[in-house]
Amino acid sequence: MIGDPNPKFTYAFNVNFTYAGFDLKSFWTGSYGNKIYSIGDIYLSGWDEGGPQNVWSDVVPNSWTPQHTNALYPKVSPGGTKRNFEKGPTTSSIQSGSYMRLKNLQIGYTFSDRLLKKTGISSIRAYVSAENLFIITKYKGDDPEIANGARLNVNEGGQGNSPSYIMGLDYGDRYPIQKTLTVGISARF
């Protein structure tokens, strides 16, 4: 079998520091050893009957030709009668789903008590927090984490319109996980 969608392991860890009123908190998550079959990759590396449409920039120079037989993509057929993705699945659409994501990063500063004595405030902390700041991955699609379940419209009997999910398939039709930036102040009176 080529391309096991089950990771060898998943992980998460925290890294926290405090120094002279400053604090840094981070939360990391990841997955290692799984493969993703990128159906979206097949579409984005294909040509339609009328020519190219929204293809990756590396498709043409890395496509099969008689001189380039060890190519990453199948033969490009502009103006042909079939799209590249109709020629059948290829192992070039199986990609590593391993990743490491900085899920949350928060940097704050707690003002000293001596600055707050005359204000009637017992403590003030100002902070900046970012979620989903960055991801380290070799996956070419939008996000390897969202590829953990592609939808398939079947019910328990194998027919119908009930959504079901298959691990390791990425149709390329989901939005990536949002990045969020929050700035705040917490105070105690």
N, C-alpha and C positions, 0 to 999 in steps of 0.2 A: 504494500500500500504506500502511495506517495502522499505526503502531506497530512499528518495527524493534527486535527484541530485542538486537541487537548494539550494544554501546557505541561511541561515537565514539572514546573512549580510556579506559583504566584507568590508575591511578597508585598509587604508594606512596612515602612519604618518611619520613625519620627527622629528629628534632629532639633534639639533645643539648646539655646545659649542665653545667658544673662550676664551683663557686665555694666556696672556703673549706671543703673537706671534704664539701660537699653535691653531689649529682649528680642530674640529671633526664634521663631517656631516654624518648622517645616514638616510636611507630611508627604511622603513619597509612596507610590504604588507601582507595581509592574507585573509582568508576566514573561516567562522565558520558555522557549522550546516549542511553541505551537506554530502551525502553518495556517495561512489564510488563502483560500481560493478566491481571487479577485475577479469577479464577473465584470465589475466596472472597468478593470484593467483591459479586459477583452474588448469592450466597447471603445475605450480611449486609445487603444492601439490599432483600431480598425479603420478601414476606409469604406465609405458608402459607395453605391454605384456611380454617383456623380462626382466623386473625388473626396479629398480629405475633409473631415469635419471634427473639430475639437479633439485633435489627437495630441499626444505628448510629443515634445520637440525631439526626443531621441528615437522615435519610431522609425523614420525613414533611414537614418544612417545605421541603425542596428537591426534592420530587417533582412530576411533571407534573400540572397541572390545566388546565382551559380558560383560567383567568386567568394561569397561570404556565407558558407554553409553552416558555420557554427554561430548562428545569429540568435539574438535575444527574442526577436519577434518573427512571426511567420512572414511569408512573402506578401509584399504590398501589391494590391491589384487595383490601382486607380482605373476607373472606367470599366471595370469588369462587371460580371453579372452577379457576383456574390461578394458579400462583406467578408473581411478576414475572420470575424468571430463566427461566421456560419461554417467555417471549414473544420470546426470541431475544437474541443478543448486541448490545450497544450500545457505542459509543465511550466512554461514561462509565466503563467498566470498564478502559480503557487509561490507565495512569498512568506518570508518570516513574519510572524505576528508578535515577536518579542518586543517589549518596550519598557521604558522606565519614565514615569510621569511625575513631575512636581505638582502634586494635587493641591497643596495649600502652602503659602508662604506668608507669614505675618511678621512685620517688624514694628516694634513699639518703643515708646519712651515713657517712663513713669516719672513725673516731676517729684522732686524731693519735698519732704515735709516742711523743711525750713522755708521754702518758697511759698508754701500754701498756708502758713500759720495765720496770717491776718485776713485770709479770704473766707474763712468759714467752711472751706472744702477740705475733707480729710484726705482725698487722693484724686489725682487726675492722670489718666494714661491716654496718650494719643497714639494711633496706630495706622498702618497701611497694610491691607491684606489683599492678596491676589490668589485666585483659584485657577487651576489648570494653566499655569504660566508657560510651561513648555513640556515637550515630550522628546525623548531620545529613542529613535527607532529607524530601522532600515525599510520599513513598510512604505510603499509608494502611494498607497491610497490616502484618504483624508485622515483616518484615525484607526489604528489597529484595535483599540478598545471597543469601538462601536461595531466592529466586524465580528463580535462574538455571537451574533445571532442574526442571520438574514431571514426575512420573512418568507413564508411559504403558505399559500392559502389552501389549507386542507383541514378537515375535521378528523375526528377519531376514526371514522370509516375510510379515510383517504380521499374524501370528496368534500366539496363545499367551499365556503368562504371564511372559515374560522382561521385567524392568523396563528401560525405555528412558527417555530424558529429552528434553524439548523446552525449549529456552531461551525465556524470556519468559513462561511460564505459571506462575501461582501459584494452586494449589488451596486454599491456606489451611490445609493439613493438616500442616504441619511446625512443629516447635518453633523459636522464635527462638534465635539463637546465645547461649550462656550468658555471663553476666558472672562473672568470677572475681577474687577478692581474695586475695593471698598476702602474708604477713608473714614475713620471714626475717632470719637473721643468718648471715653467712659469716665464718669466722675462719681464720687461718693461724698455725700454731704453729712 
